Amino acid sequence: MSFGNNFINALMEAHNNQEIPDQLDSMIDERAVWVSLTKSGLKTQSRNKVQWFDFIRNSTGGVTFQLLYESSRALVFTGLTMEENGENIFMMFAELSDGKLTSLQHVRGLKG
């Protein structure tokens, strides 16, 4: 299985179980940053790896992801989650270096 598919599966497992699998931890660089390009609850709209994993541990589950594009340097995938305000859809762009995810950017909004 490819890095992208393994990453998506580990990320979905983490969200749905509110636990971080070792595989996901090892796939994300310690200095990785996740940036929201749309409104976020964080003042800086970015999360480091620790904050990202805290977010996952506090998620409500029910997240699905679909890999759209993969190369040795990037992943593009979409996802869907159910939130209080309805179904949210998002698109993520991840940069890879030396076989690890080094940065992630996402946009999200209500489906429909």
Secondary structure, 3 states (H helix, E strand, C coil): CCHHHHHHHHHHHHHHHCCCCHHHHHHEEEEEEEEECCCCCCCCCEEEHHHHHHHHHCCCCCCEEEEEEECCCEEEEEEEEEECCEEEEEEEEEEEECCEEEEEEEEEEECC
